[in-house]
Structure formats: C-alpha cells, structure tokens
C-alpha cells in the first residue's frame, strides 16, 4: 500500500513519513508494520499494515484536490449536530476518524462556527486544535509550505 518515503495522514495522529517496514512477532504471529515519523508530534508510530484502511490512514491529498475540498466546505453553514455535547463530540470524532479531508474540514468549520457563537467545551476546544493540526499539516505537506504559512491559508480558506 505505502512505500518508504511516502507522506501519509493518520486521522488521529496527523501527517508523517513512512520510514520503514518492520516485521514483529506479536503473540506468536509475525506482523508487518509501517514505522511512521509524525511531523507535528515529533514521535514515531507503528501502524499495522493490514489495519491501515480500517484506521483511515491514507496518502496526503494532492494540492488541487485540497483546494476543491476547501471550496465545497467554505460558506457552508453549520451542519445539524447533536445538541448534547457528548453526542456532538462523538459525532465529530467519528467524522475525523474516517480520514476523509472533507469530513475533517467540515468538523473544523462547524467547531469554529460554534466557537464564535457560543464557545466550546474543553473537549471540543482540544478537538478543534487537533483537527486544525490535521488539516494544516496535510495542507503544508501538499503545498510544500511552512506550518505557519499553511495555518494562515487554511484559516482564510475555511473561514
């Protein structure tokens, strides 16, 4: 699926680069893992190769496709989210876990709108920061930009 050097996105950990494929014995079974160096968190994760699709790990979206996603999300009003913050949190987390950039961008936009109207719970503030990092990291990788520059452009594109 991926090769060493590929830039990928893990929906919960952000963007990173596949450094190597590692075989490890776990409970008597040999499994293959991608060793991925995460950009923003300055750490490495081991991702089971056979679980990548299930987890939502994917290659970084191409630059033109990101612009297309941003244009479809921009200007949309907040989607109907559950009013209970626990249900809303799970709803948004499920969208982020898909690994789909459009879903993440919609969560980002909805949380920003809610933040501007009523404020966010602590959990939602953390989620907003995490989804912002996911989107900005992917945007920076796709466009070969510094993170600060990518953040400014993402905020402008999705505002």
N, C-alpha and C positions, 0 to 999 in steps of 0.2 A: 504494500500500500504506500508506504513512505520510504524515502531513501535518506541516507546520511546527508546532512546539509539542507534538507527540506525545512522550510519555515512552516510551522503549524500553529493552530489555535486549539487550546484545551478550554472548553466552555467555562470551567470553574477556576482555572489557574492562569489563563492568559496565553500570550504568544511566546513561542520558543523555537529553538532549532534542534532538530534531531541530530544528536552527536554520535550515537552508535546503536547497534542492535546487540542486545545482551541475552544470552541464554542462562536461565537459572533454574535450579531444581527446587520445586516447592511441593511439599507433601508427596514426594516420590515421583513427581511428574516434571519433565523439563518443559519450561515455557519460555517463549521469546518476548522480550520487552524492548520498547524504544526508550533509550536514555535521552531525555529532553532537557536542555538548559533553558530555563524560563528567563525571559528578558527582564521583566519588571520586578520579579520577586527574588532575583539573584539566587536561585536554587535550582536543583535538578529533581525531576520526577521520572519515575519508571512507569511506563504505560504498557499494559499487556497488549500485544499486537492484535490478538483475537477479540479484544473488547473496544477497540478504537471507534468503530462505527456506533456501537451501543452507547459509549460515553459521549459521542458527539465531536470527537477530535477530527479535524479536517485541515486541509491546506489553507493558507492565507488567501482571502478573496482577492481577485485581480482588481487593479485600480479603477478601471472603468465600471466594473460591477458595483464597487463600493459607492461610487457617485450615483449610480442608478438606485441603489437601496436607499441612500440618503434622500434622494428626490421623492421617492414614494412615501417615506416616513415624514418628511418635512411638511408642516402645515396641517397634519392630521390632528384632530382633537383627541383628547384622552380616550382610550378605549374603555368600555364598560368593565371596570374591575370590581371585584367584591368590596363591599364597604368595610367589612371586618378586616382589620389589619393582618391577622394571622392568615386568613384565606387569601388576601391580596398578596402577601409575601410569598406564599406557596405558588400562587398563580404566576407571579413574575419569575420566581426561581425556576419553575418548570419551563418557562419560555427561554430563559437563559441557557438551561441545560441542553436544549435542543442543539446548541452550537450554531444555529442559524443567525447570520448577521442581522437580517431584517427583524427577527424576533427580539434580539438584544437591543437594536436601535429603538424599537417600539417601547421596550421597557424603560430605556433611558429617557426617551421623550415623555412618557407618561409620568415617570417619577419626577422629572424636572417640572412638569406642569403642576403636579400635586404639591411639590415643594414650594412653588411660587404662590399657590392658592392657600394652602392650609399648613404647610410644614410636613415633615416626615418623622416617623418614629425612628428610634436609634437603629433598629434593624434595617429599615428602608434606606436610611442615610448610608449605611455600610453597603447595602446592595447597590445603591446609586454609584458610590465610589468604585465598587468592583466592576459594574457594567461599563462605567466610564473608562476604566483601565483596559478592559477587554477591547472596546471599540477603538480607543485611541491607539493602543498597541498594534492592533491589526491595521489601522489606517497608516500609522507610521511605517510599518513593515512594507505595506503595499506601495506606498508613495516614496519610500526611502527618505523619510523626514526625521528630524529630531522630535522627541516626545512633546516638548513644549509647543513646538510649531503645530504638530498634529493635534494637540489638545485645543488650541485656538481655533483651528479649522473645523474640528468636529463640533465644538460648541456653537460655532457660527452656522454650520450646515444643518444642525438638528434643532436650533433654537426656534 
